[in-house]
């Protein structure tokens, strides 16, 4: 799955390693860089606080965050609406654990084929 599909499409499934390595780690570094740029350029709202660049990056990351989380829901065999449980205090622990730390459903489900099955080559022909 390429980056435009990962960030802007609500179709398909992604596994945990794609979520963490291709989305969360880069997002973390972008947000740290935005914070540092605000300090260097003096665009912080308060000294040492968050600033204009950080706020802009946070706003730009909303749509991709929803798209990536919906794909994680699909990998677990759930509708994308499942992420709304993240808005409920205390109950939000359950979807967070399920989406970010548990393996998706094995094999194809109603949202598409198993992304791990596609990533791993199948067994080759048996030697005779």
N, C-alpha and C positions, 0 to 999 in steps of 0.2 A: 504494500500500500504506500503510495507516494504522499508527500506532505500536504498538497492541496486536498486530496481525498481524506487524509487523516484529520485535518483541521476544519474542513468546511462541509463535509458530507455527513448525513445522519444514517447512512446505509452501511450495513455490514457489521463485522465483529473485529475487535482487537484483543489480543491477549495482554497479560499483565506487563510483560517485559516491554512491549511496544508502548504501553501507557507510561511506564516509569522512565524508560530510556529515551524515547522519541518525543515525549510530551512534557512530563514533569521536570526532568533534569534541565532541558533547555529553557523552559519557562522560569525555573528558579534562577538560572544565570542571567536571563534577560531582566528579571525584576531586580536582582542585585545590581546589575549594570545601570539600570534606570535610576535606582536610589543613589548610586555613586555619581552619576551624571548630574542629578539634581543638586548634590552637594558641591560638585566642582563648578557648575555653571551658576550657582546661586539661585536656582529656581524653586528652592524649598519654600513651603508656606511658613514654616518656623525653622529656626536654626537647628540643624540635625534631624529635621522631620521629613516627612514625605513631601514630594513636590509635584510640579506640573508634568514632568516626563513620566514619573512613576504612575501618576493618576491616568495619563493617557494610555500607557501600556496596560494597566489594569482594565481599563474600559475596552481596549482592543482585544483582550484575552477572554472576554465573557463568551462570545459566540463559539470560538474554538473549544473552550472548556465544556460547554454544553454538548457540542458535537462529539467530543472524545468520550465524555461520560456516558452519553447515550450508546455509543458503540460498546463500552464496557458492560452496560446493562444488557445489551443484545448478546454479548458473549456469555453472560450468566443465564440467558434464557428469559430475560425480563423485558418488559416494555420500557421505553425511554422515560416514561412518566415516573418510574421508580425513583429517579433522582430527586423528585419533589420531597421525598421523605428526608432529604438532607436539611430541609428548612424547619423540621420539627425538633425542638430541643430534646436532648437525651435519646430520642428515637433515632436521631441521625447517626448514632454509633453503628447501628446494624447495617445500613446501606454502605457506610464507609468501609467497614470490614469486608463486606461481601464483594464490593466492586474493586477495592484496591489490593486485597490480599488473597482472595480465593481464586482458584482456577476456574475457568469457564466450563461450560458443559462440554462433555466429550462427544465428538462427532458433530454432524450438522444439526442445526435446530431451525426454527422457523425464520431466523434472521440471516442464515447463511451457513456456509461450511465452516468447520473448525479451523481457526487460523493456525493452530499448532500443527495440524495435519498437513497444511499447505507448506509450512515452513520446513518441515522435515521430509527428506526424500524417502520414498517408500522402499521396501526391500527389493533388491535386484533379483534377476533370475537365479535360480538354484544351480550351482555347478553340477555337471553330470560326470 
